[in-house]
Every structure is written in C-alpha cells, then in structure tokens.
Amino acid sequence: MSMDREPTVIARTVTRLVVPMILVTAIALLFQGHNLPGGGFIAGVLTVVAFALVYIIFGLDYLQTELFERVSVSVPYDPETGIVKEFGSIFALGLAVAAGSGIVAMAFGRPFLTQGILFVEPLPIYEYLEVASALVFDLGVYAVVVGGLLTITAVVGEE
C-alpha cells in the first residue's frame, strides 16, 4: 500500500463530519464524569480516536502542518522533532496534575485523593455550579491518556 495515495472523497468527508462529534462527546464525558469514575480516561481515549482517524485519513504531515501549524516532516522519523515530543510533554503534565490533585488533599490534612467540592453561586443561568476536585484529577488522567496514546499512535504509525 502506497503512502502517496489520496483518501477518497467519502473518507475525507466522513472524517470532517465525525471528528468534531467525537471531540464534543469526549468533552461532555470529561465534564460529566467528574462525579463518576472514568470520565478522564474515556474522554482521553475518544480524543485519541479522533486524532487517529485524522492521522489515518490525512497523515502525520496534515496533523503537523494544518492542525498544529508546525513544519512538515519530510525527513525520516525522529522522535526529537515534530509533534511527538509534545505528546510526551502532555503525558508528563497530566501525570503531574493527577498526582498534584492528590497531594493538595494531603496539604489540607486529608487522605491522598480525598475529593472536595466547591459550590459557585449565584450564577445567571444556573443557581449554582458544583466544582469537584475530582475534575482536576480527571483532567490529569485525560492528559496522560491523550499524551501516551498519541505517542504510541505516532511512533507505531511511522513504522
């Protein structure tokens, strides 16, 4: 199978229609799941599915040049160049945020990863907004999953 072939019009059109829906679903699951287990993980997996679909249909060059506005990768694969290095940074940042959310609880004399809830009120549309500290942990898990799986996808996709 040649890498120089163009994707079909149907594949490009379906990708352009489906990817935004996948990303909106991922965001909804991330914010809905902050009081339920698994919000950050499943949102991260769905985000990677959207990027993997774009990668499969349009290629890594398209991801780098069009979506991330980076220089084209016409040189052989090098993990120190391109967006793959940033994927590792996303992973590390997510791990720090997830661990930090547990350490903050310990700073207040509570067990590691104890959840706290903040009620923000009054709001114009809603009476109040409930913000749980588990959302910070889920954001960290989300970044770990996205960074890790995008790194794997990019490295395996180059082989």
C-alpha positions in Angstrom: 0.0 0.0 0.0 1.5 3.3 -1.1 1.5 6.2 1.4 1.3 8.7 -1.6 -2.3 7.8 -2.4 -5.1 10.3 -1.7 -8.0 9.3 0.6 -11.4 9.0 -1.1 -13.8 11.9 -1.0 -16.1 9.8 1.2 -13.4 9.1 3.7 -12.3 12.8 3.9 -15.9 14.0 4.2 -16.9 11.4 6.9 -13.7 12.3 8.8 -14.5 16.0 8.7 -18.0 15.3 10.0 -17.3 12.7 12.6 -14.2 14.1 14.3 -15.9 17.2 15.7 -18.7 15.0 17.1 -16.2 12.7 18.7 -14.4 15.6 20.3 -17.6 17.1 21.6 -18.6 13.7 23.1 -15.2 13.5 24.7 -15.5 16.9 26.3 -19.1 16.0 27.5 -17.8 12.8 29.0 -14.9 14.5 30.7 -17.1 17.1 32.4 -20.0 14.6 33.2 -17.6 12.0 34.6 -16.1 14.3 37.3 -18.6 12.8 39.8 -18.5 9.3 38.2 -15.5 7.1 37.7 -13.8 7.0 34.3 -14.6 10.5 32.9 -11.0 11.4 32.2 -10.0 8.0 30.8 -12.8 7.6 28.3 -12.6 11.2 27.2 -8.9 10.8 26.5 -9.5 7.6 24.5 -12.2 9.3 22.4 -9.9 12.3 21.8 -7.1 9.9 20.6 -9.7 8.1 18.4 -10.5 11.4 16.7 -6.8 12.3 16.1 -6.1 8.7 15.0 -8.8 9.0 12.4 -7.4 12.2 11.1 -3.9 10.6 11.1 -5.1 7.6 9.2 -7.1 9.5 6.6 -4.8 12.6 6.1 -1.4 11.5 7.5 1.0 12.9 10.1 2.1 15.7 7.8 -1.5 17.0 7.8 -1.7 16.8 11.6 1.5 18.8 12.0 1.1 21.4 9.3 -2.7 22.0 9.3 -3.8 21.3 12.8 -0.7 22.1 14.9 0.8 24.6 12.4 4.3 23.0 12.5 6.9 22.4 9.8 6.3 19.4 7.6 8.1 16.2 8.5 9.5 15.3 5.1 12.6 13.9 6.9 12.8 10.3 8.3 11.1 9.8 11.6 13.0 11.4 14.5 11.3 11.4 18.0 13.1 14.6 18.9 11.4 16.6 16.2 7.8 17.2 15.3 4.7 16.9 17.5 5.7 13.5 19.0 7.9 15.3 21.5 5.0 17.5 22.6 2.9 14.3 23.2 5.4 13.3 25.8 5.1 16.7 27.4 1.3 16.4 27.6 1.8 13.0 29.3 4.2 14.4 31.9 2.0 17.4 32.5 -1.1 15.2 33.0 0.8 12.9 35.4 1.9 16.0 37.5 -1.7 17.3 37.6 -3.2 14.0 38.6 -0.6 13.4 41.3 -0.8 17.1 42.4 -4.6 16.8 42.9 -4.0 14.1 45.5 -1.2 15.9 47.2 -3.3 19.0 47.6 -5.7 17.0 49.7 -2.8 15.9 51.9 -1.8 19.5 52.4 -5.2 20.1 54.0 -4.7 17.1 56.3 -7.0 14.8 54.3 -6.1 11.3 52.9 -4.5 11.2 49.4 -7.1 11.9 46.6 -9.9 12.9 49.0 -12.5 14.8 47.0 -13.6 18.3 47.9 -16.5 20.2 46.4 -16.8 23.9 45.8 -20.2 25.5 45.1 -20.0 28.6 43.0 -23.2 30.7 43.3 -25.1 32.7 42.3 -24.9 32.3 38.5 -27.1 33.9 35.9 -28.4 30.8 34.2 -27.9 28.2 36.8 -28.5 28.7 40.5 -25.1 27.3 41.3 -22.2 25.4 39.8 -20.7 22.4 41.6 -16.9 22.0 41.0 -15.4 18.9 42.4 -11.7 18.4 42.9 -12.0 15.1 41.1 -12.3 17.1 37.9 -8.7 18.2 38.3 -7.7 14.5 38.7 -9.8 13.6 35.6 -8.1 16.4 33.6 -4.7 14.9 34.6 -5.8 11.4 33.6 -7.2 12.8 30.3 -3.8 14.4 29.5 -1.9 11.2 30.5 -4.1 9.1 28.2 -4.0 11.6 25.3 -0.2 12.1 25.5 0.5 8.4 25.9 -1.8 7.1 23.3 -0.9 9.8 20.7 2.8 9.0 21.3 2.1 5.3 20.6 0.0 6.1 17.6 2.6 8.3 16.0 5.5 6.0 16.7 3.7 2.9 15.5 2.3 4.8 12.5 5.7 5.7 11.3 6.9 2.1 11.2 
